[in-house]
Every structure is written in structure tokens, then in C-alpha cells.
């Protein structure tokens, strides 16, 4: 029978997996429409035509690239501390970038502002959840 400390550590590991895994799945759910049906997504970015489709395709590719670090952390968050920190930093960069974009976006771009706000809210929620998973995992390891 595992000790209470081992049980807490196991629970913390699974919590970390669930938080990172949840953000990973949400990111994939955003990437796939950009890759499969980009023409349905162009209006949210005030884009149109072939160049708009190409740019939305590239957003899908960027989402996939961004998520390359997630599977090892999901598989073993305790062994992949550095990657876990990188994921948290990536999420923070996304938040700061979205805040900056919103600050410099001129008036009259309601669709882009709404799209950016959805991304910002999701990224803040993802950062908070994953940071809590990280803290819980490493708090239990140090006790």
C-alpha cells in the first residue's frame, strides 16, 4: 500500500497531466479547423481569399509546433520539469503578446479584437491551471 506521501505525489502527477493534457487538447481543437477548413476561420482574423487561407493554415501549423513539448510532459510531468517550465513560459509569452496586440490594434476591428480576447482568456485560464499543476507537483516532491 502506498504511503500518504506517495499517494499525494501520484495525485499531483495526475493533476499535472490533466491540466497540461486539457490545454493540449484545447490547442489541438483550435489547430485542426485552421488546418482542415481554414476558409471558415478567415473572417475571425479579418482575412479573405487565398492569402487569408494560407495565413490561417500557418496559424494551425504554429499551434502544432507550440504543442510539441506537451506530450512528454503529459507522459511524465515529474521527469520533464524543464519542458513543463518551457510550456508555462510559452503560455506567458502568448498572453503578453495578445495584450500587446490588443493595445496596438486600432479601433474598428471588432472581429479581430473578439478573437484575440477569446485566445487571451483561454491562455490565462490555461496558464493558471498548468501553473497550479506545476506547483502542486513540485510542492509534493519537495516535502
C-alpha positions in Angstrom: 0.0 0.0 0.0 1.4 3.4 -0.9 2.3 5.8 1.8 0.2 9.0 2.1 3.2 11.0 0.7 3.3 8.6 -2.4 -0.5 9.0 -2.8 -0.2 12.8 -2.7 2.6 12.7 -5.2 0.7 10.4 -7.5 -2.4 12.6 -7.3 -0.2 15.7 -8.0 1.3 13.9 -11.1 -2.2 13.1 -12.4 -3.4 16.6 -11.7 -0.4 18.0 -13.7 -1.2 15.5 -16.5 -4.8 16.6 -16.6 -4.0 20.3 -16.7 -1.4 20.1 -19.4 -3.4 17.5 -21.3 -6.5 19.7 -21.2 -4.7 22.6 -22.6 -3.0 20.4 -25.2 -6.4 19.0 -26.4 -7.9 22.5 -26.5 -4.9 23.7 -28.6 -5.4 20.8 -30.9 -9.1 21.6 -31.2 -8.1 25.1 -32.3 -5.4 23.9 -34.7 -7.4 21.3 -36.6 -10.1 23.7 -38.0 -7.3 26.0 -39.1 -5.7 23.1 -41.0 -8.8 21.3 -42.2 -11.2 24.2 -43.0 -9.3 27.5 -42.9 -11.8 29.3 -45.1 -14.3 29.0 -42.2 -11.8 30.8 -39.9 -10.6 33.7 -42.1 -13.3 36.2 -41.1 -12.3 36.0 -37.4 -9.0 37.4 -38.4 -10.5 39.9 -41.0 -8.9 37.9 -43.8 -10.1 36.7 -47.1 -9.1 34.9 -50.3 -6.2 32.6 -50.9 -3.7 34.6 -48.8 -6.1 34.6 -45.9 -6.5 30.8 -46.2 -2.7 30.4 -46.3 -2.3 32.6 -43.2 -4.9 30.6 -41.3 -3.2 27.4 -42.3 0.0 28.8 -40.9 -1.8 29.5 -37.6 -2.7 25.8 -37.5 0.9 24.8 -38.1 2.0 27.2 -35.3 -0.4 25.7 -32.9 1.0 22.2 -33.7 4.6 23.5 -33.2 3.7 25.1 -30.0 2.3 21.8 -28.7 5.4 19.7 -29.5 6.5 20.0 -25.8 3.2 18.9 -24.3 3.2 15.1 -24.9 6.4 14.4 -22.9 5.1 16.4 -20.0 1.8 14.7 -20.2 3.5 11.3 -20.2 5.8 12.1 -17.3 5.5 15.5 -15.7 7.8 14.7 -12.9 10.7 13.8 -15.2 10.2 16.6 -17.6 10.4 19.6 -15.3 12.3 21.8 -17.8 9.7 21.2 -20.6 7.0 21.9 -18.1 8.6 25.3 -17.4 9.0 25.9 -21.1 5.3 25.3 -21.6 4.5 27.8 -18.8 6.8 30.4 -20.4 5.2 29.8 -23.8 1.8 30.4 -22.3 3.0 33.6 -20.7 4.6 34.8 -23.9 1.2 34.2 -25.7 -0.6 36.2 -23.0 1.8 39.1 -23.2 1.7 39.1 -27.0 -2.1 39.1 -27.0 -2.2 42.0 -24.6 0.3 43.9 -26.7 -1.6 43.2 -29.9 -4.9 44.4 -28.3 -3.1 47.5 -27.1 -1.9 48.5 -30.6 -4.9 47.3 -32.6 -6.7 50.4 -33.9 -10.4 50.9 -33.4 -12.7 49.4 -35.9 -11.5 45.8 -35.8 -14.2 44.2 -33.7 -13.8 40.7 -35.1 -10.1 40.6 -34.5 -10.5 42.1 -31.0 -13.1 39.4 -30.1 -10.9 36.6 -31.5 -7.9 38.0 -29.6 -10.0 38.2 -26.4 -11.0 34.6 -26.7 -7.4 33.5 -27.1 -6.3 35.7 -24.2 -9.0 34.3 -21.8 -8.2 30.8 -22.8 -4.4 31.3 -22.4 -4.8 33.0 -19.0 -7.0 30.1 -17.8 -4.5 27.6 -19.2 -1.6 29.3 -17.6 -3.3 29.4 -14.2 -4.4 25.7 -14.4 -1.0 24.5 -15.6 0.9 26.6 -13.1 -1.3 25.1 -10.3 -0.5 21.7 -11.7 3.2 22.5 -11.7 3.2 24.0 -8.2 1.2 21.0 -6.8 3.6 18.5 -8.5 6.8 20.1 -7.3 5.4 21.1 -3.9 4.8 17.4 -3.2 8.2 16.4 -4.4 10.0 18.8 -2.1 8.1 17.8 1.0 
